[in-house]
Amino acid sequence: MPHPSQDLAPERSLGFQVRRCHRAFDRVLNGHLAPAGLSSGFWYFLRALWQENGATQKRLAQLNNVTEPTAVAVLGAMERLGVIRRERNAADRRKVNVFLTERGDALKVELMPTAQRINEIAGAGIPAADIDTCLSVLKRMSENLTAEAARLQA
């Protein structure tokens, strides 16, 4: 019989529970975005661009915690849908800046209420103070893991 510290049950695993929750969010988000012809992968890039319109592809990859090739693929699909346009950076031709089109910018008004509703569904029956604690804890976990990932790459 394994020692209890060696047997990390899924219900006691932070990684398992966060992934399980993320996948549930993703399924619901995809269900709401599908009628607009969008997927959750697009959502994360739209969110980033609503905050930093004109960001480089590299910056968008960082903001979304994906590889640059993944970002390029998603952005290509978004460009084909007409929600973004890409431009070579005038000061540094190696960089590509990404801008929302009028359609991409207009999606914010349409989609943010959906995101708020999904958060309401997820938080149903949970006190606001617990939600605040959860957000704080998840932010700190993300910072801890980002620091460890950087250490491992050093």
C-alpha positions as CSV (number, residue, x, y, z in Angstrom):
1,M,0.0,0.0,0.0
2,P,1.5,3.4,-1.0
3,H,2.3,5.9,1.7
4,P,-0.5,8.6,1.8
5,S,2.0,11.3,0.8
6,Q,2.8,9.3,-2.4
7,D,-0.8,8.8,-3.4
8,L,-2.3,12.2,-4.5
9,A,-5.9,11.5,-5.0
10,P,-7.6,13.6,-7.7
11,E,-9.9,15.3,-5.2
12,R,-6.7,16.5,-3.3
13,S,-4.8,17.5,-6.4
14,L,-4.7,21.2,-7.2
15,G,-3.6,20.6,-10.8
16,F,-6.3,18.0,-11.4
17,Q,-9.1,20.2,-9.9
18,V,-7.9,23.4,-11.8
19,R,-7.8,21.4,-15.0
20,R,-11.2,19.9,-14.4
21,C,-12.7,23.3,-13.7
22,H,-10.9,24.8,-16.8
23,R,-12.3,22.1,-19.0
24,A,-15.8,22.7,-17.7
25,F,-15.5,26.4,-18.3
26,D,-14.1,25.7,-21.8
27,R,-17.0,23.4,-22.7
28,V,-19.6,26.0,-21.6
29,L,-17.7,28.8,-23.3
30,N,-17.5,26.9,-26.6
31,G,-21.2,26.2,-26.4
32,H,-21.9,30.0,-26.1
33,L,-19.4,31.0,-28.8
34,A,-20.3,28.4,-31.4
35,P,-23.3,30.4,-32.7
36,A,-20.9,33.3,-33.5
37,G,-18.6,30.9,-35.3
38,L,-15.9,31.3,-32.6
39,S,-14.1,28.9,-30.3
40,S,-12.7,29.4,-26.8
41,G,-9.2,29.5,-28.4
42,F,-10.3,32.7,-30.1
43,W,-11.8,34.1,-26.9
44,Y,-8.5,34.3,-25.0
45,F,-6.8,36.2,-27.9
46,L,-9.8,38.5,-28.2
47,R,-9.6,39.2,-24.4
48,A,-6.0,40.0,-24.7
49,L,-6.5,42.3,-27.7
50,W,-9.3,44.1,-26.0
51,Q,-6.7,45.0,-23.4
52,E,-3.7,45.5,-25.6
53,N,-4.8,46.1,-29.2
54,G,-1.8,46.2,-31.4
55,A,0.2,43.7,-29.3
56,T,2.8,41.6,-31.1
57,Q,2.2,37.9,-31.8
58,K,4.9,37.1,-29.3
59,R,3.2,39.2,-26.6
60,L,-0.2,37.6,-27.3
61,A,1.5,34.1,-27.0
62,Q,2.9,35.2,-23.6
63,L,-0.4,36.6,-22.4
64,N,-2.2,33.4,-23.3
65,N,0.5,31.1,-22.1
66,V,0.8,29.3,-25.5
67,T,3.7,28.7,-27.8
68,E,4.4,31.2,-30.6
69,P,3.5,28.6,-33.3
70,T,0.2,28.0,-31.6
71,A,-0.5,31.7,-31.4
72,V,0.3,32.1,-35.1
73,A,-2.1,29.3,-36.0
74,V,-4.9,30.7,-33.9
75,L,-4.3,34.3,-35.2
76,G,-4.3,33.0,-38.8
77,A,-7.8,31.5,-38.2
78,M,-9.0,34.7,-36.6
79,E,-7.7,36.7,-39.5
80,R,-9.6,34.5,-41.9
81,L,-12.7,35.2,-39.9
82,G,-12.1,38.9,-40.2
83,V,-11.8,39.7,-36.5
84,I,-8.1,40.7,-36.6
85,R,-5.5,42.0,-39.0
86,R,-1.8,41.6,-38.8
87,E,0.8,44.1,-39.8
88,R,4.6,43.9,-40.0
89,N,6.0,46.3,-37.3
90,A,7.5,49.4,-39.1
91,A,10.3,49.8,-36.5
92,D,11.3,46.1,-36.3
93,R,10.3,44.1,-39.4
94,R,10.8,40.8,-37.5
95,K,7.8,41.6,-35.3
96,V,4.1,41.3,-36.3
97,N,1.5,43.5,-34.6
98,V,-2.1,42.3,-34.3
99,F,-5.0,44.7,-34.4
100,L,-8.7,44.1,-33.9
101,T,-10.9,44.8,-36.9
102,E,-14.2,46.6,-36.5
103,R,-15.9,43.2,-36.2
104,G,-13.4,42.0,-33.6
105,D,-13.8,45.2,-31.5
106,A,-17.6,44.9,-31.7
107,L,-17.5,41.4,-30.4
108,K,-16.6,42.7,-26.9
109,V,-20.0,44.2,-26.4
110,E,-21.6,41.0,-27.6
111,L,-19.4,38.5,-25.7
112,M,-18.5,40.1,-22.4
113,P,-22.1,39.6,-21.0
114,T,-21.7,35.9,-21.9
115,A,-18.4,35.7,-20.0
116,Q,-20.0,37.4,-17.0
117,R,-22.9,35.0,-17.1
118,I,-20.6,32.0,-17.3
119,N,-18.8,33.3,-14.2
120,E,-22.2,33.7,-12.4
121,I,-23.1,30.1,-13.3
122,A,-19.7,28.9,-12.0
123,G,-20.0,30.9,-8.8
124,A,-23.6,30.0,-8.0
125,G,-24.1,29.4,-4.3
126,I,-20.6,30.4,-3.4
127,P,-20.2,33.4,-1.1
128,A,-18.5,36.5,-2.7
129,A,-15.7,36.4,-0.1
130,D,-14.9,32.8,-1.1
131,I,-14.8,33.8,-4.8
132,D,-12.4,36.6,-3.9
133,T,-10.2,34.2,-1.9
134,C,-10.3,31.7,-4.8
135,L,-9.2,34.4,-7.3
136,S,-6.4,35.5,-5.0
137,V,-5.2,31.9,-4.4
138,L,-5.3,31.1,-8.1
139,K,-3.3,34.2,-9.0
140,R,-0.7,33.3,-6.4
141,M,-0.5,29.7,-7.6
142,S,0.0,31.0,-11.2
143,E,2.8,33.3,-10.0
144,N,4.4,30.5,-8.1
145,L,4.2,28.1,-11.1
146,T,5.5,30.8,-13.5
147,A,8.5,31.4,-11.3
148,E,9.2,27.6,-11.1
149,A,8.9,27.3,-14.9
150,A,11.4,30.1,-15.4
151,R,13.7,28.5,-12.9
152,L,13.5,25.2,-14.8
153,Q,14.3,26.9,-18.1
154,A,17.3,28.8,-16.7
